[in-house]
Structure formats: C-alpha cells, structure tokens
C-alpha cells in the first residue's frame, strides 16, 4: 500500500471521541467548530472506514486463516482485557461494589456485548451516565467485520470482493429503511441502528473506495467532500451525504496529503479510545476536576495519553510480537 496518513487519522479520530465524551460526561459542553464538523459520529464512522480497508488488505496478504484470526485477536483483546480488569478491580476494591455485578460487567464486555453490562451497580449513578466504558459498543462491530472478512476471504476468496460489495449495498439499504420507520418505532430504531447489519456499509465503503481511489482525482474527492458537507452539515440531510463526507474526508487526508510518519511514536489510538471513558467517569465521580474546562481537559488527556503509551509499550506492542511468533509457525509442518 502507498504511503498514507492512517496512523495520524486514527489518532485524530480518537482525540475527537475523547473531546466529545469529556464534554458529555463533565457537562462543560465547550463548542469548538472543527470538532462540531468532524464530530464523534464522523470520527467513529471514519474508524470503520479505515478498519474496513486495512483489515481487507491484511486478509489479502495473509496466507492462512489461522494467522489472520491470531493477528486480529492479539491486536484487540489484550488491551481490552486489561482495562476491564482495572475497571473491575477499582469497582471491587475502591467502590466496594457487589462481586456479582462486577463479574457480570467483566463477562459481558469481555465477549464484546457491552450493551448487556454497561453499568456496575450504583458506581456512577451520580454521574451524567452510569456506563463504566461507553466507548466499547463499537468493538462488537469491529469483531463482526473481522469474522465476516475472515470467512469470505478464506472460504470464498474468488467471490470475496463481490460479497463485500453486495453486503455493503444491502447494509446501506437497511440503514436507509430506518428513515421510513414510524416515530412510534423510535426506541427500536435506536437499538438496531448501531448494530453491524446497519453499519457494515462503512467498512465496505473503505474496501470499495480503496480499490478505485487511485483512479479518483484529488479534485473529484474535494468536490465530493464539499458537496456532501453542504448536504449533511448545512442542509442537515444525513442520507447519502454523511457517508460521502466521511469516505471523501478519510481518503483525501489519507492519500492526498503529504504522509506524516506518525507511527514512530507508537499507536496510541486504540488505548486512547478504550481508556478515556472510565478515566473521565472516575474523575467526575470523585470530583477531581478543578472546574476550569481547559485545565480539566489537559489533565484528562494527559492521563489518557500516559495510560495509552504504557499500554502500547507493555501490552499492545508485546502482543503484536507474540502474534508474529505464533503466526510464523502457522503452516509449518
């Protein structure tokens, strides 16, 4: 793959999500125009687009299905288990929460079913939200996509791309159909709209656009970005315009700008994404903030970055090395 800015983009998107949750959980509601445009919704969907194409490329370049799934598991799981363990221990020892509730939280979240275990008893009941880690809901979508790509690539390789295109179209039609749902079904819509069948098309668009992005000029991408921005942000029409905005933004920044060697600092984006929510929740609960938003944000992001760096150095990078050692033995008789 040609030089790109995916590492930088992932960190920017993670930062946007941290900013959004900081505002929601602290109640500051600080307005910052760039993050009103590239907001948390755009950031999360941008993550999906990037994951879509990177996992696709990984599957293409992996000879054995065992190696593919080992690499995926070792990338996402160790840091997740770490933050779940820390959150569970803090709830048990510091907050003295019931063991059953803590085990329920840990168990559901460790199998990517965060919606079954959002809160731990009354631990954060006085906060704006009781959720211990409200960012984890996207992981089940990521894992479902890993499974899908692994199955079609190693079982139906000849038709893999066609299957991605087909399911992308079906997913877009599914989410579009929610616009026609009566208001009386709004509670049901809010439950299903963030499930993989309704969001798969963002992953799929990453694959499709990657296959053709070299044939699409920078000028065309820029026009797509401007038109979709007008339709989505100015006219408030999400249908078609929001997906186009996200995809054109990602590919413009990733492939059309001069590449920045951001990976030399390590990949802190995953750690930022999964650590920030419980950190902010704890600080709000224990009244550790000073009441000045920019000082409190600097304090929050500083702690999150420190934890993310430690996670990268001692958990994530080590897990990647272990995965490489294991996958090097796959296929060796």
Secondary structure as UniProt FT lines:
FT   HELIX           6..26
FT   HELIX           33..37
FT   HELIX           40..60
FT   HELIX           65..89
FT   HELIX           90..94
FT   HELIX           99..110
FT   TURN            111..112
FT   HELIX           114..116
FT   TURN            121..126
FT   TURN            134..135
FT   HELIX           136..138
FT   HELIX           139..155
FT   HELIX           157..159
FT   HELIX           160..177
FT   HELIX           178..180
FT   HELIX           183..185
FT   HELIX           186..192
FT   TURN            193..194
FT   HELIX           196..212
FT   HELIX           213..215
FT   HELIX           218..229
FT   HELIX           230..234
FT   TURN            239..240
FT   HELIX           241..251
FT   HELIX           252..256
FT   HELIX           262..265
FT   HELIX           269..285
FT   TURN            286..287
FT   HELIX           293..311
FT   HELIX           312..316
FT   HELIX           317..329
FT   TURN            330..331
//
